Amino acid sequence: MSEPRIFLAATPIGDPSDATPGLVDLLTRADLIAAEDTRKVKALATRLGIRLTAQVQAFHDHNEAAQVTQLLERATAGQTILVVSDAGMPTVSDPGFRLVRAAHEAGVPLTVIPGPSAVLTALAISGIPTDRFCFEGFLPRKTGERIRALTKLAAEERTLVFFESPRRLADTLADMAKAFGEHREAAVCRELTKVHEEVRRGPLGELADWAREGVRGEITLVVAPRDHGEDGDPGELAAEALELARRGLRLKDACSYLAQKHSLSTRELYQAALAAKEEPGESESPKR
């Protein structure tokens, strides 16, 4: 392989001392640093005692497409390009993917300087199974879209890892409790590697109540996989299907999701939900 000209480097997710020797070396010798936030990479360099001599330019979600051609041209001309995000690895819920794809297509050599990762750090410290997992990034901000995304994941048999804003954490945990069941185990990992690091473990229902008091900092969520012991019967799940329908999901879709989650007949559950809807007290008509 030719000598790499583009380097994607992981940056500390909290503690500056987690910076790898490879990152420190590239910060001192790169010709150009493409950073998600130029202020943050300059602050990191200051904390590491490094004097930046490279050109530092913004490289984020809003300008990545426009920057790719220029970065490839400079790399082809022999310059060393360092790509960093605010924290963790570029391309993982951060800019860089378009550049990597374009570099492969153009035959421009690139490599990765591994290092800190909020995903793996949270997974390791969560106490939740790590043998099989999937990373889902940020969930949709709108309630209806978020619930629909979660319902598709409820039967997932791998551990799930998410990023979330502290402002939306309580609502997200409540929606997860509805979609996955309030007893599903999870861990809220907050401010990882920082002074106020905290890992709060427990059932989703309890975590949702706890988060209502307000949570600050960078959040990574780890949710246990589906337990086959979560199966139930249509009569008990009818109310849950109706509640999901009230929150924006079509009743048939809610029944399909719950039936898959609990290994039941979709038709049987749908009929039970329709019957429950006609009972006294069910004044609102769910969407079908």
C-alpha positions as CSV (number, residue, x, y, z in Angstrom):
1,M,0.0,0.0,0.0
2,S,1.2,3.5,-0.8
3,E,2.0,5.9,2.0
4,P,-1.2,7.3,3.5
5,R,-1.9,10.9,2.9
6,I,-5.2,11.2,4.7
7,F,-5.4,10.2,8.3
8,L,-8.6,9.8,10.3
9,A,-7.7,10.1,14.0
10,A,-9.8,9.5,17.1
11,T,-9.7,12.3,19.6
12,P,-10.3,12.1,23.4
13,I,-14.0,11.8,24.4
14,G,-13.2,13.6,27.7
15,D,-9.8,13.1,29.3
16,P,-7.1,14.8,27.1
17,S,-4.5,12.3,28.4
18,D,-6.3,9.6,26.3
19,A,-4.8,11.2,23.2
20,T,-2.7,8.6,21.4
21,P,0.9,9.1,20.4
22,G,-0.3,8.8,16.8
23,L,-2.7,11.7,17.2
24,V,-0.1,13.8,18.9
25,D,2.4,13.1,16.1
26,L,-0.1,14.1,13.4
27,L,-1.2,17.2,15.1
28,T,2.5,18.4,15.0
29,R,3.3,17.4,11.4
30,A,0.1,17.5,9.3
31,D,0.0,20.1,6.5
32,L,-3.8,20.5,7.0
33,I,-6.2,19.6,9.8
34,A,-9.8,19.2,8.8
35,A,-11.7,19.6,12.1
36,E,-15.4,19.4,12.9
37,D,-14.8,22.4,15.2
38,T,-11.6,24.3,14.7
39,R,-11.9,25.8,18.2
40,K,-12.0,22.4,19.9
41,V,-9.0,21.0,18.1
42,K,-7.0,24.1,18.9
43,A,-8.1,23.8,22.6
44,L,-7.1,20.1,22.6
45,A,-3.7,21.0,21.2
46,T,-3.2,23.6,23.9
47,R,-4.1,21.1,26.6
48,L,-1.6,18.7,25.1
49,G,1.1,21.3,25.0
50,I,1.3,21.2,21.2
51,R,1.9,24.2,18.9
52,L,-0.1,23.8,15.7
53,T,1.7,24.8,12.6
54,A,-0.8,23.3,10.1
55,Q,-3.6,25.1,8.4
56,V,-6.8,24.3,10.4
57,Q,-10.1,24.4,8.5
58,A,-13.7,23.5,9.4
59,F,-14.9,20.2,8.1
60,H,-18.5,19.4,9.3
61,D,-21.8,18.1,8.2
62,H,-22.8,21.3,6.4
63,N,-19.6,21.7,4.3
64,E,-18.2,18.2,4.0
65,A,-19.5,17.6,0.4
66,A,-17.9,20.8,-0.8
67,Q,-14.6,20.2,1.0
68,V,-14.0,16.6,-0.4
69,T,-12.5,17.6,-3.8
70,Q,-10.1,20.1,-2.3
71,L,-8.9,17.7,0.4
72,L,-8.3,14.9,-2.2
73,E,-6.4,17.3,-4.5
74,R,-4.1,18.4,-1.6
75,A,-3.5,14.8,-0.6
76,T,-2.7,13.8,-4.2
77,A,-0.2,16.7,-4.3
78,G,1.6,15.1,-1.4
79,Q,0.3,16.9,1.6
80,T,-0.6,15.2,4.9
81,I,-4.3,15.6,5.8
82,L,-5.5,15.0,9.3
83,V,-9.3,14.6,9.8
84,V,-10.6,14.9,13.4
85,S,-14.1,15.3,14.9
86,D,-15.0,16.9,18.2
87,A,-14.5,13.7,20.2
88,G,-14.1,10.0,19.2
89,M,-13.7,8.6,15.7
90,P,-14.6,10.6,12.5
91,T,-17.4,9.0,10.5
92,V,-19.1,7.5,13.6
93,S,-22.1,9.9,13.9
94,D,-19.5,12.6,12.8
95,P,-18.2,13.9,9.5
96,G,-15.8,12.0,7.3
97,F,-17.8,9.3,5.5
98,R,-18.0,11.1,2.2
99,L,-14.3,11.8,2.2
100,V,-13.5,8.2,2.9
101,R,-15.7,6.9,0.1
102,A,-14.3,9.5,-2.3
103,A,-10.7,8.6,-1.4
104,H,-11.3,4.9,-2.0
105,E,-12.9,5.7,-5.4
106,A,-10.0,8.0,-6.4
107,G,-7.3,5.7,-5.2
108,V,-6.0,8.2,-2.6
109,P,-4.3,6.2,0.2
110,L,-5.7,6.8,3.7
111,T,-5.6,5.1,7.1
112,V,-7.0,5.4,10.6
113,I,-5.3,6.3,13.9
114,P,-7.4,4.3,16.4
115,G,-8.2,5.6,19.8
116,P,-11.1,6.6,22.2
117,S,-14.6,5.6,21.3
118,A,-17.7,6.5,23.3
119,V,-19.5,3.5,21.8
120,L,-17.0,0.9,23.0
121,T,-16.3,2.7,26.3
122,A,-20.0,2.7,27.2
123,L,-20.5,-0.9,26.0
124,A,-17.5,-2.1,28.1
125,I,-18.6,-0.3,31.3
126,S,-22.4,-1.0,31.0
127,G,-22.4,-4.5,32.4
128,I,-24.7,-5.4,29.5
129,P,-23.8,-8.3,27.1
130,T,-21.0,-7.2,24.7
131,D,-20.7,-10.4,22.5
132,R,-23.1,-9.0,19.9
133,F,-24.1,-5.4,19.5
134,C,-25.2,-2.7,17.0
135,F,-24.8,1.0,17.1
136,E,-27.8,3.1,16.2
137,G,-26.4,6.6,16.6
138,F,-29.0,9.4,17.4
139,L,-32.7,8.6,17.3
140,P,-35.1,10.9,15.5
141,R,-36.0,14.1,17.4
142,K,-39.7,14.0,16.7
143,T,-41.7,11.7,19.0
144,G,-43.7,9.8,16.4
145,E,-40.6,9.1,14.3
146,R,-38.6,8.1,17.3
147,I,-41.3,5.6,18.4
148,R,-41.5,4.1,14.9
149,A,-37.7,3.7,14.9
150,L,-37.8,2.0,18.3
151,T,-40.6,-0.3,17.4
152,K,-38.5,-1.7,14.6
153,L,-35.7,-2.4,17.1
154,A,-37.7,-4.0,19.9
155,A,-37.1,-7.6,18.7
156,E,-33.4,-7.0,18.2
157,E,-31.4,-9.8,19.8
158,R,-28.2,-7.8,20.0
159,T,-27.3,-5.1,22.5
160,L,-28.2,-1.6,21.3
161,V,-26.0,1.5,21.7
162,F,-27.3,5.0,21.1
163,F,-26.2,8.6,21.5
164,E,-28.7,11.0,22.9
165,S,-29.0,14.7,23.9
166,P,-29.5,15.3,27.7
167,R,-32.5,17.4,26.8
168,R,-34.3,14.5,25.1
169,L,-33.0,11.7,27.4
170,A,-36.1,11.5,29.6
171,D,-38.5,11.3,26.6
172,T,-36.3,8.8,24.8
173,L,-36.1,6.5,27.8
174,A,-39.9,6.7,28.3
175,D,-40.4,5.8,24.6
176,M,-37.9,3.0,25.0
177,A,-39.9,1.7,28.0
178,K,-43.0,1.7,25.9
179,A,-41.4,0.1,22.9
180,F,-39.0,-2.4,24.6
181,G,-40.9,-2.9,27.9
182,E,-40.3,-1.0,31.1
183,H,-38.3,-3.9,32.6
184,R,-35.7,-4.1,29.8
185,E,-32.3,-3.5,31.3
186,A,-30.3,-0.5,30.2
187,A,-27.4,1.8,31.2
188,V,-27.1,5.6,30.9
189,C,-23.4,6.4,30.5
190,R,-22.8,10.1,31.2
191,E,-19.6,12.2,30.8
192,L,-17.4,9.2,30.1
193,T,-13.7,9.6,31.1
194,K,-14.5,13.0,32.5
195,V,-14.4,14.2,36.2
196,H,-18.2,13.7,36.6
197,E,-18.4,10.3,34.9
198,E,-21.6,8.4,35.9
199,V,-23.1,5.1,34.8
200,R,-26.7,4.6,35.9
201,R,-28.0,1.1,35.3
202,G,-31.5,-0.3,35.8
203,P,-34.8,-1.1,34.1
204,L,-35.9,1.4,31.4
205,G,-39.0,2.4,33.4
206,E,-36.9,3.4,36.4
207,L,-34.3,5.2,34.3
208,A,-37.0,7.2,32.6
209,D,-38.3,8.3,36.0
210,W,-34.8,9.2,37.2
211,A,-34.0,11.2,34.0
212,R,-37.1,13.4,34.6
213,E,-35.1,15.2,37.3
214,G,-32.7,16.5,34.6
215,V,-29.5,15.1,33.3
216,R,-26.5,17.0,32.0
217,G,-23.5,16.1,29.8
218,E,-22.6,13.8,26.9
219,I,-24.9,10.7,26.9
220,T,-24.4,7.2,25.5
221,L,-27.2,4.7,26.0
222,V,-26.7,1.0,26.1
223,V,-29.9,-1.2,26.0
224,A,-30.0,-4.9,26.6
225,P,-31.2,-7.2,23.8
226,R,-34.6,-8.7,23.7
227,D,-35.2,-11.5,26.3
228,H,-37.3,-14.4,25.0
229,G,-38.9,-14.4,28.4
230,E,-40.7,-11.1,27.4
231,D,-43.4,-13.1,25.6
232,G,-47.0,-12.4,26.7
233,D,-50.6,-13.0,25.6
234,P,-52.8,-10.9,23.3
235,G,-55.2,-9.8,26.1
236,E,-52.4,-8.3,28.2
237,L,-50.8,-6.6,25.2
238,A,-53.9,-5.0,23.7
239,A,-53.6,-2.0,26.0
240,E,-50.0,-1.5,25.0
241,A,-50.9,-1.6,21.3
242,L,-53.6,1.0,21.9
243,E,-51.2,3.2,23.8
244,L,-48.7,3.0,20.9
245,A,-51.5,3.9,18.5
246,R,-52.3,7.0,20.6
247,R,-48.7,8.1,20.4
248,G,-48.8,8.1,16.6
249,L,-48.3,4.5,15.3
250,R,-50.9,2.8,13.2
251,L,-52.8,0.2,15.2
252,K,-52.0,-2.5,12.8
253,D,-48.3,-1.6,12.8
254,A,-48.3,-1.5,16.6
255,C,-49.9,-5.0,16.7
256,S,-47.4,-6.3,14.2
257,Y,-44.5,-5.0,16.2
258,L,-45.8,-6.3,19.5
259,A,-46.6,-9.7,17.9
260,Q,-43.1,-10.0,16.6
261,K,-41.6,-8.9,19.9
262,H,-43.7,-11.4,21.9
263,S,-43.9,-14.3,19.4
264,L,-47.7,-14.0,18.9
265,S,-50.2,-13.9,16.1
266,T,-50.5,-10.4,14.7
267,R,-54.2,-11.1,13.7
268,E,-55.0,-12.4,17.2
269,L,-53.4,-9.3,18.9
270,Y,-55.1,-6.9,16.5
271,Q,-58.5,-8.4,17.2
272,A,-57.8,-8.2,21.0
273,A,-56.9,-4.5,20.5
274,L,-60.0,-3.8,18.6
275,A,-62.1,-5.4,21.3
276,A,-60.3,-3.5,24.0
277,K,-60.9,-0.2,22.1
278,E,-64.6,-0.8,22.3
279,E,-64.6,-1.2,26.0
280,P,-66.0,1.6,28.2
281,G,-63.3,4.3,28.8
282,E,-61.7,3.9,25.4
283,S,-63.0,7.2,24.0
284,E,-60.2,8.0,21.6
285,S,-60.0,6.2,18.3
286,P,-56.5,5.0,17.5
287,K,-55.1,5.4,14.0
288,R,-55.4,2.3,11.9
